[in-house]
């Protein structure tokens, strides 16, 4: 692939008419699919992040139905605030503490952390251990907000 051409000129009107004002080409002309693909990915990520709290609402439905609620954050984070009824099992201890999740591999389990990343790690460990009904509810603050929203609707 050729080096990316960058053009700059002091005669801005002439350069603009020639289409050379600080123009950077990221891929060869006539091959615009990489840019379209990147744009599609960006759009999909934006839509996913701008959700309506669906995961959190589903998590609260599961919790009301008797799901095991597990906070996978650190003990310090848990002590600073946690959801009522949540069991603390830090994500890096999930594998060693599988017995605490019970013998029923179909039991509904709702996991949360600060952002959802650690809950995702814990979810993967539980699924690898054979648990089939595990939900990564995302972050603590989002769960609290959904709980407050749910309380306001009641």
MODELLER restraints for C-alpha pairs under 7 A, 6 or more apart:
rsr = mdl.restraints
at = mdl.atoms
rsr.add(forms.Gaussian(group=physical.xy_distance, feature=features.Distance(at['CA:4:A'], at['CA:24:A']), mean=6.75, stdev=0.5))
rsr.add(forms.Gaussian(group=physical.xy_distance, feature=features.Distance(at['CA:4:A'], at['CA:25:A']), mean=5.90, stdev=0.5))
rsr.add(forms.Gaussian(group=physical.xy_distance, feature=features.Distance(at['CA:4:A'], at['CA:26:A']), mean=6.57, stdev=0.5))
rsr.add(forms.Gaussian(group=physical.xy_distance, feature=features.Distance(at['CA:5:A'], at['CA:24:A']), mean=6.14, stdev=0.5))
rsr.add(forms.Gaussian(group=physical.xy_distance, feature=features.Distance(at['CA:5:A'], at['CA:25:A']), mean=6.42, stdev=0.5))
rsr.add(forms.Gaussian(group=physical.xy_distance, feature=features.Distance(at['CA:6:A'], at['CA:22:A']), mean=6.30, stdev=0.5))
rsr.add(forms.Gaussian(group=physical.xy_distance, feature=features.Distance(at['CA:6:A'], at['CA:23:A']), mean=5.96, stdev=0.5))
rsr.add(forms.Gaussian(group=physical.xy_distance, feature=features.Distance(at['CA:6:A'], at['CA:24:A']), mean=5.26, stdev=0.5))
rsr.add(forms.Gaussian(group=physical.xy_distance, feature=features.Distance(at['CA:7:A'], at['CA:20:A']), mean=5.81, stdev=0.5))
rsr.add(forms.Gaussian(group=physical.xy_distance, feature=features.Distance(at['CA:7:A'], at['CA:21:A']), mean=6.54, stdev=0.5))
rsr.add(forms.Gaussian(group=physical.xy_distance, feature=features.Distance(at['CA:7:A'], at['CA:22:A']), mean=5.53, stdev=0.5))
rsr.add(forms.Gaussian(group=physical.xy_distance, feature=features.Distance(at['CA:7:A'], at['CA:23:A']), mean=6.25, stdev=0.5))
rsr.add(forms.Gaussian(group=physical.xy_distance, feature=features.Distance(at['CA:8:A'], at['CA:20:A']), mean=6.88, stdev=0.5))
rsr.add(forms.Gaussian(group=physical.xy_distance, feature=features.Distance(at['CA:8:A'], at['CA:21:A']), mean=5.90, stdev=0.5))
rsr.add(forms.Gaussian(group=physical.xy_distance, feature=features.Distance(at['CA:8:A'], at['CA:22:A']), mean=5.48, stdev=0.5))
rsr.add(forms.Gaussian(group=physical.xy_distance, feature=features.Distance(at['CA:9:A'], at['CA:15:A']), mean=6.45, stdev=0.5))
rsr.add(forms.Gaussian(group=physical.xy_distance, feature=features.Distance(at['CA:15:A'], at['CA:21:A']), mean=5.59, stdev=0.5))
rsr.add(forms.Gaussian(group=physical.xy_distance, feature=features.Distance(at['CA:53:A'], at['CA:146:A']), mean=6.92, stdev=0.5))
rsr.add(forms.Gaussian(group=physical.xy_distance, feature=features.Distance(at['CA:55:A'], at['CA:137:A']), mean=5.90, stdev=0.5))
rsr.add(forms.Gaussian(group=physical.xy_distance, feature=features.Distance(at['CA:56:A'], at['CA:137:A']), mean=5.60, stdev=0.5))
rsr.add(forms.Gaussian(group=physical.xy_distance, feature=features.Distance(at['CA:56:A'], at['CA:143:A']), mean=5.61, stdev=0.5))
rsr.add(forms.Gaussian(group=physical.xy_distance, feature=features.Distance(at['CA:56:A'], at['CA:146:A']), mean=6.14, stdev=0.5))
rsr.add(forms.Gaussian(group=physical.xy_distance, feature=features.Distance(at['CA:57:A'], at['CA:146:A']), mean=6.44, stdev=0.5))
rsr.add(forms.Gaussian(group=physical.xy_distance, feature=features.Distance(at['CA:59:A'], at['CA:110:A']), mean=6.39, stdev=0.5))
rsr.add(forms.Gaussian(group=physical.xy_distance, feature=features.Distance(at['CA:59:A'], at['CA:137:A']), mean=5.83, stdev=0.5))
rsr.add(forms.Gaussian(group=physical.xy_distance, feature=features.Distance(at['CA:63:A'], at['CA:69:A']), mean=6.75, stdev=0.5))
rsr.add(forms.Gaussian(group=physical.xy_distance, feature=features.Distance(at['CA:67:A'], at['CA:108:A']), mean=4.68, stdev=0.5))
rsr.add(forms.Gaussian(group=physical.xy_distance, feature=features.Distance(at['CA:67:A'], at['CA:109:A']), mean=5.25, stdev=0.5))
rsr.add(forms.Gaussian(group=physical.xy_distance, feature=features.Distance(at['CA:67:A'], at['CA:110:A']), mean=6.46, stdev=0.5))
rsr.add(forms.Gaussian(group=physical.xy_distance, feature=features.Distance(at['CA:68:A'], at['CA:108:A']), mean=6.31, stdev=0.5))
rsr.add(forms.Gaussian(group=physical.xy_distance, feature=features.Distance(at['CA:68:A'], at['CA:109:A']), mean=4.73, stdev=0.5))
rsr.add(forms.Gaussian(group=physical.xy_distance, feature=features.Distance(at['CA:68:A'], at['CA:110:A']), mean=6.06, stdev=0.5))
rsr.add(forms.Gaussian(group=physical.xy_distance, feature=features.Distance(at['CA:69:A'], at['CA:85:A']), mean=6.88, stdev=0.5))
rsr.add(forms.Gaussian(group=physical.xy_distance, feature=features.Distance(at['CA:69:A'], at['CA:86:A']), mean=4.88, stdev=0.5))
rsr.add(forms.Gaussian(group=physical.xy_distance, feature=features.Distance(at['CA:69:A'], at['CA:87:A']), mean=6.23, stdev=0.5))
rsr.add(forms.Gaussian(group=physical.xy_distance, feature=features.Distance(at['CA:69:A'], at['CA:109:A']), mean=6.12, stdev=0.5))
rsr.add(forms.Gaussian(group=physical.xy_distance, feature=features.Distance(at['CA:69:A'], at['CA:110:A']), mean=4.91, stdev=0.5))
rsr.add(forms.Gaussian(group=physical.xy_distance, feature=features.Distance(at['CA:69:A'], at['CA:111:A']), mean=6.14, stdev=0.5))
rsr.add(forms.Gaussian(group=physical.xy_distance, feature=features.Distance(at['CA:70:A'], at['CA:86:A']), mean=5.15, stdev=0.5))
rsr.add(forms.Gaussian(group=physical.xy_distance, feature=features.Distance(at['CA:70:A'], at['CA:87:A']), mean=4.76, stdev=0.5))
rsr.add(forms.Gaussian(group=physical.xy_distance, feature=features.Distance(at['CA:70:A'], at['CA:88:A']), mean=5.92, stdev=0.5))
rsr.add(forms.Gaussian(group=physical.xy_distance, feature=features.Distance(at['CA:70:A'], at['CA:89:A']), mean=6.60, stdev=0.5))
rsr.add(forms.Gaussian(group=physical.xy_distance, feature=features.Distance(at['CA:70:A'], at['CA:110:A']), mean=6.12, stdev=0.5))
rsr.add(forms.Gaussian(group=physical.xy_distance, feature=features.Distance(at['CA:70:A'], at['CA:111:A']), mean=4.90, stdev=0.5))
rsr.add(forms.Gaussian(group=physical.xy_distance, feature=features.Distance(at['CA:70:A'], at['CA:112:A']), mean=6.54, stdev=0.5))
rsr.add(forms.Gaussian(group=physical.xy_distance, feature=features.Distance(at['CA:71:A'], at['CA:86:A']), mean=5.90, stdev=0.5))
rsr.add(forms.Gaussian(group=physical.xy_distance, feature=features.Distance(at['CA:71:A'], at['CA:87:A']), mean=5.93, stdev=0.5))
rsr.add(forms.Gaussian(group=physical.xy_distance, feature=features.Distance(at['CA:71:A'], at['CA:88:A']), mean=4.93, stdev=0.5))
rsr.add(forms.Gaussian(group=physical.xy_distance, feature=features.Distance(at['CA:71:A'], at['CA:89:A']), mean=6.18, stdev=0.5))
rsr.add(forms.Gaussian(group=physical.xy_distance, feature=features.Distance(at['CA:71:A'], at['CA:111:A']), mean=6.00, stdev=0.5))
rsr.add(forms.Gaussian(group=physical.xy_distance, feature=features.Distance(at['CA:71:A'], at['CA:112:A']), mean=5.27, stdev=0.5))
rsr.add(forms.Gaussian(group=physical.xy_distance, feature=features.Distance(at['CA:71:A'], at['CA:113:A']), mean=5.89, stdev=0.5))
rsr.add(forms.Gaussian(group=physical.xy_distance, feature=features.Distance(at['CA:72:A'], at['CA:88:A']), mean=6.15, stdev=0.5))
rsr.add(forms.Gaussian(group=physical.xy_distance, feature=features.Distance(at['CA:72:A'], at['CA:89:A']), mean=5.14, stdev=0.5))
rsr.add(forms.Gaussian(group=physical.xy_distance, feature=features.Distance(at['CA:72:A'], at['CA:90:A']), mean=4.09, stdev=0.5))
rsr.add(forms.Gaussian(group=physical.xy_distance, feature=features.Distance(at['CA:72:A'], at['CA:91:A']), mean=4.73, stdev=0.5))
rsr.add(forms.Gaussian(group=physical.xy_distance, feature=features.Distance(at['CA:72:A'], at['CA:111:A']), mean=6.79, stdev=0.5))
rsr.add(forms.Gaussian(group=physical.xy_distance, feature=features.Distance(at['CA:72:A'], at['CA:112:A']), mean=6.16, stdev=0.5))
rsr.add(forms.Gaussian(group=physical.xy_distance, feature=features.Distance(at['CA:72:A'], at['CA:113:A']), mean=5.39, stdev=0.5))
rsr.add(forms.Gaussian(group=physical.xy_distance, feature=features.Distance(at['CA:72:A'], at['CA:118:A']), mean=6.78, stdev=0.5))
rsr.add(forms.Gaussian(group=physical.xy_distance, feature=features.Distance(at['CA:72:A'], at['CA:119:A']), mean=6.20, stdev=0.5))
rsr.add(forms.Gaussian(group=physical.xy_distance, feature=features.Distance(at['CA:73:A'], at['CA:90:A']), mean=5.09, stdev=0.5))
rsr.add(forms.Gaussian(group=physical.xy_distance, feature=features.Distance(at['CA:73:A'], at['CA:91:A']), mean=6.62, stdev=0.5))
rsr.add(forms.Gaussian(group=physical.xy_distance, feature=features.Distance(at['CA:73:A'], at['CA:113:A']), mean=5.11, stdev=0.5))
rsr.add(forms.Gaussian(group=physical.xy_distance, feature=features.Distance(at['CA:74:A'], at['CA:90:A']), mean=5.53, stdev=0.5))
rsr.add(forms.Gaussian(group=physical.xy_distance, feature=features.Distance(at['CA:91:A'], at['CA:118:A']), mean=6.03, stdev=0.5))
rsr.add(forms.Gaussian(group=physical.xy_distance, feature=features.Distance(at['CA:91:A'], at['CA:119:A']), mean=6.88, stdev=0.5))
rsr.add(forms.Gaussian(group=physical.xy_distance, feature=features.Distance(at['CA:91:A'], at['CA:121:A']), mean=6.94, stdev=0.5))
rsr.add(forms.Gaussian(group=physical.xy_distance, feature=features.Distance(at['CA:91:A'], at['CA:122:A']), mean=5.33, stdev=0.5))
rsr.add(forms.Gaussian(group=physical.xy_distance, feature=features.Distance(at['CA:94:A'], at['CA:122:A']), mean=6.39, stdev=0.5))
rsr.add(forms.Gaussian(group=physical.xy_distance, feature=features.Distance(at['CA:95:A'], at['CA:125:A']), mean=6.63, stdev=0.5))
rsr.add(forms.Gaussian(group=physical.xy_distance, feature=features.Distance(at['CA:105:A'], at['CA:130:A']), mean=6.11, stdev=0.5))
rsr.add(forms.Gaussian(group=physical.xy_distance, feature=features.Distance(at['CA:105:A'], at['CA:131:A']), mean=4.37, stdev=0.5))
rsr.add(forms.Gaussian(group=physical.xy_distance, feature=features.Distance(at['CA:105:A'], at['CA:132:A']), mean=6.18, stdev=0.5))
rsr.add(forms.Gaussian(group=physical.xy_distance, feature=features.Distance(at['CA:106:A'], at['CA:131:A']), mean=5.99, stdev=0.5))
rsr.add(forms.Gaussian(group=physical.xy_distance, feature=features.Distance(at['CA:106:A'], at['CA:132:A']), mean=5.36, stdev=0.5))
rsr.add(forms.Gaussian(group=physical.xy_distance, feature=features.Distance(at['CA:106:A'], at['CA:133:A']), mean=5.54, stdev=0.5))
rsr.add(forms.Gaussian(group=physical.xy_distance, feature=features.Distance(at['CA:107:A'], at['CA:133:A']), mean=6.10, stdev=0.5))
rsr.add(forms.Gaussian(group=physical.xy_distance, feature=features.Distance(at['CA:108:A'], at['CA:133:A']), mean=4.93, stdev=0.5))
rsr.add(forms.Gaussian(group=physical.xy_distance, feature=features.Distance(at['CA:108:A'], at['CA:134:A']), mean=6.01, stdev=0.5))
rsr.add(forms.Gaussian(group=physical.xy_distance, feature=features.Distance(at['CA:109:A'], at['CA:133:A']), mean=6.28, stdev=0.5))
rsr.add(forms.Gaussian(group=physical.xy_distance, feature=features.Distance(at['CA:109:A'], at['CA:134:A']), mean=4.80, stdev=0.5))
rsr.add(forms.Gaussian(group=physical.xy_distance, feature=features.Distance(at['CA:109:A'], at['CA:135:A']), mean=6.19, stdev=0.5))
rsr.add(forms.Gaussian(group=physical.xy_distance, feature=features.Distance(at['CA:110:A'], at['CA:134:A']), mean=6.03, stdev=0.5))
rsr.add(forms.Gaussian(group=physical.xy_distance, feature=features.Distance(at['CA:110:A'], at['CA:135:A']), mean=4.86, stdev=0.5))
rsr.add(forms.Gaussian(group=physical.xy_distance, feature=features.Distance(at['CA:110:A'], at['CA:136:A']), mean=6.16, stdev=0.5))
rsr.add(forms.Gaussian(group=physical.xy_distance, feature=features.Distance(at['CA:110:A'], at['CA:137:A']), mean=6.31, stdev=0.5))
rsr.add(forms.Gaussian(group=physical.xy_distance, feature=features.Distance(at['CA:111:A'], at['CA:119:A']), mean=5.54, stdev=0.5))
rsr.add(forms.Gaussian(group=physical.xy_distance, feature=features.Distance(at['CA:111:A'], at['CA:135:A']), mean=6.13, stdev=0.5))
rsr.add(forms.Gaussian(group=physical.xy_distance, feature=features.Distance(at['CA:111:A'], at['CA:136:A']), mean=5.03, stdev=0.5))
rsr.add(forms.Gaussian(group=physical.xy_distance, feature=features.Distance(at['CA:111:A'], at['CA:137:A']), mean=5.73, stdev=0.5))
rsr.add(forms.Gaussian(group=physical.xy_distance, feature=features.Distance(at['CA:112:A'], at['CA:119:A']), mean=5.25, stdev=0.5))
rsr.add(forms.Gaussian(group=physical.xy_distance, feature=features.Distance(at['CA:112:A'], at['CA:136:A']), mean=6.15, stdev=0.5))
rsr.add(forms.Gaussian(group=physical.xy_distance, feature=features.Distance(at['CA:112:A'], at['CA:137:A']), mean=5.27, stdev=0.5))
rsr.add(forms.Gaussian(group=physical.xy_distance, feature=features.Distance(at['CA:112:A'], at['CA:138:A']), mean=5.22, stdev=0.5))
rsr.add(forms.Gaussian(group=physical.xy_distance, feature=features.Distance(at['CA:112:A'], at['CA:139:A']), mean=5.58, stdev=0.5))
rsr.add(forms.Gaussian(group=physical.xy_distance, feature=features.Distance(at['CA:112:A'], at['CA:140:A']), mean=6.21, stdev=0.5))
rsr.add(forms.Gaussian(group=physical.xy_distance, feature=features.Distance(at['CA:113:A'], at['CA:119:A']), mean=5.64, stdev=0.5))
rsr.add(forms.Gaussian(group=physical.xy_distance, feature=features.Distance(at['CA:113:A'], at['CA:138:A']), mean=6.44, stdev=0.5))
rsr.add(forms.Gaussian(group=physical.xy_distance, feature=features.Distance(at['CA:113:A'], at['CA:139:A']), mean=5.10, stdev=0.5))
rsr.add(forms.Gaussian(group=physical.xy_distance, feature=features.Distance(at['CA:113:A'], at['CA:140:A']), mean=5.74, stdev=0.5))
rsr.add(forms.Gaussian(group=physical.xy_distance, feature=features.Distance(at['CA:114:A'], at['CA:139:A']), mean=4.35, stdev=0.5))
rsr.add(forms.Gaussian(group=physical.xy_distance, feature=features.Distance(at['CA:114:A'], at['CA:140:A']), mean=5.24, stdev=0.5))
rsr.add(forms.Gaussian(group=physical.xy_distance, feature=features.Distance(at['CA:115:A'], at['CA:138:A']), mean=5.56, stdev=0.5))
rsr.add(forms.Gaussian(group=physical.xy_distance, feature=features.Distance(at['CA:115:A'], at['CA:139:A']), mean=4.15, stdev=0.5))
rsr.add(forms.Gaussian(group=physical.xy_distance, feature=features.Distance(at['CA:116:A'], at['CA:136:A']), mean=6.70, stdev=0.5))
rsr.add(forms.Gaussian(group=physical.xy_distance, feature=features.Distance(at['CA:116:A'], at['CA:137:A']), mean=6.92, stdev=0.5))
rsr.add(forms.Gaussian(group=physical.xy_distance, feature=features.Distance(at['CA:116:A'], at['CA:138:A']), mean=3.78, stdev=0.5))
rsr.add(forms.Gaussian(group=physical.xy_distance, feature=features.Distance(at['CA:116:A'], at['CA:139:A']), mean=5.14, stdev=0.5))
rsr.add(forms.Gaussian(group=physical.xy_distance, feature=features.Distance(at['CA:119:A'], at['CA:136:A']), mean=5.67, stdev=0.5))
rsr.add(forms.Gaussian(group=physical.xy_distance, feature=features.Distance(at['CA:119:A'], at['CA:138:A']), mean=6.84, stdev=0.5))
rsr.add(forms.Gaussian(group=physical.xy_distance, feature=features.Distance(at['CA:120:A'], at['CA:136:A']), mean=6.00, stdev=0.5))
rsr.add(forms.Gaussian(group=physical.xy_distance, feature=features.Distance(at['CA:123:A'], at['CA:134:A']), mean=6.35, stdev=0.5))
rsr.add(forms.Gaussian(group=physical.xy_distance, feature=features.Distance(at['CA:123:A'], at['CA:136:A']), mean=6.53, stdev=0.5))
